[in-house]
Amino acid sequence: MPWLENSLERMPILADKGIKSVVHGAITHPPDGNMLLGPSGVKNFWLCCGSQVGIAWGPGAGKYLAQWMVKGAADVSMRSFDPRRFGARIDDEYRIEKAKEDYLLRHEIPFPHLDRPACRPSHSKLSPLYAILKQKGAVYEDIYGWERPYWYAINGVEQKHIDSFRRSELFDVIGNEVGGMRAHAGIADLTAFAKIEIFGADTDCYLNRISSNKLPQKPGSITLTYLVMDNGRIEGEATFIKLGDNHYYIVYAAVREAALLNWMMEQLQAGESIDFNNVSEDYGVIMLAGPKSRKILADCTDAALDNASFRWLSSRHINVAGVDNVRALRVTYTGELGWELHVPMAGMPDPFGSESIWFEGNAVGQISSGGYGYHAGRYLAFAYIRPELNRIGTELEVLIMGEARRAVVIEQCIYDADNQLPRSEGV
């Protein structure tokens, strides 16, 4: 009451009118505590909601949202507020549990890299290495819904997050990891990377327009580049791998996956023939780097790995430890000799029949039969699902050996949809 009286003294017109009604609004608690401010992913539909302290945040939120809408970017980085920053499986359980967690953390000390463990890993995306690396001591962090190893607990260090503003025992643990990679070699699970294929007749022209560097010229070549906006700002850093004519594989920061796809689609010009295929959950990524990395990889493959056969900034498909079709990139961000191995995850396990299908946390159907489509380069399945979900583009989950795998409803068959080949003259 004293604060209300003070406010009425400052604005007497409110005191004269009197209090007509009192509304108790619920405080919103987004999964990470930050409001949802920016593009929604739907063209021309923007969000400014999820604020815990609307009166305090309102002026800044309005100012920077207006800049973002009019100029294409705000004067300050808004990525921690971008509504497209969440990659976990979001359902009612997730919303409720993360809101509870944020409520409890609201007045806690905001340590750097503060862990938020609610609904993890139950609602997370997991690479096939998750259980193996956890057994090796991996302490995981959440990156766009992926569980990614942050550091490894060894030599009696407890396998849990360490919160501190000062140097802790984590300083020496990570120092040993870095030293081992510099002197010998290191392996990292980088499956969380955003991975997108772009193809179509106008792809070269399109990518030249939004890239600050020259495109790779030959199939298998790699270019590191910035994606640039019309106003000169940088959208982000990307790796371009040329797969063929007007066909590229792009690797990008994990947390910006949805934002990148939205932004790239917004850059299309009228009449351009370009398709985007988000393959982020189709490939696992293992980085091997360090002065001994060539010897280690050579023990697992028959492919030639010398500089003449496999040059820096090039890509090849090789067999590694009996696994075919591994896309090996001669590039690392460690400053050492190394490779990124992009491994198809479709074969870790596969849908054969009777697997359950889920939508927003509920069982909605069952696989009747399935198998790997070599022409399509992915697994295909027939399924019975609820009729209301039978819409092209509906995203579902298939539970395979206890792990949820992403699935999408597609249109008709993907090879010879009009059944013309059996009627053809042949060659």
C-alpha angles and dihedrals in degrees: 000000000000090000092048090051090051091052091051090052089055093047108030092178088072091052091052093051094048130208110301100177141352122223121196106205121197115245111241120230116194116198093264100027096251122113124248105252124162141023116002096204091255112102113263093357111119131184130220104165144098093072118156093194105031098168092052097041098036101090094047093042091052094046097050095039089055091051090048092050096046103033102028092245139041125240089250131042110275097180094113088059098042107127090218094064097098119091103165124108101273119205136137093282091053094047094049099042094045090048089053090048093050091048090055092046096046095097098026123110108278099228118188111272090008108194120234105193101174114125092006128165092357092073097028132103111246131200118221087255095059099102094038094052093043088056087051090058102269115167105204133217129196114250113175090326093312122118103232125180109252098180140332125251111223139152095037097311110143115252098239139091117286115215118200144130090215136055109292135179085282088073093069094039093057091039089059091049092052092045092051092052093047094048100035122352143296136209125211132183104230097167090128091075114119108247122191133173117211123191142155139103095287099042097109092050092046096049092045088057096053099034126085093205134056115273117250107269105206131046107268094028121126131212127190110210149154122247107227134201127223090254092057097257121132118245092190149294121285142178115227119201116187111223097173143314108337090348124114141169113216126198118197143164111298099228093055098053098115093036091051093052091048092048095048092050090050090056093061116114125217113285097012113144106219134137128199123207117188105213097166092122094040096068132051116205127215118183118206114186140159138079092290095046095101092054092047093049092044089060088059102044143040091216117116109251103180119120094257093052099036111024129193112277095022135115134213138171109241141165113252120188091337095313112124128211097028108165102222117195119195093219138095136171093223098084091241137101108281155118140239110222112205105197125190106245095195092093094055090099118339133214111250103158143304094042114143122246121218136196123186092342097313130105107244106166151334139257112247097187139340148166145163116295106212094190091049094042093225143072118280128195142180114224146173111233137162109288095236090061094052094104126125110260097021108148116223138167127236117205107223118179091335096312126105115235124193117247133179130202108240133194118263116307119330098221121064092342092183093050093236100140096072088054095047128113091238124219 
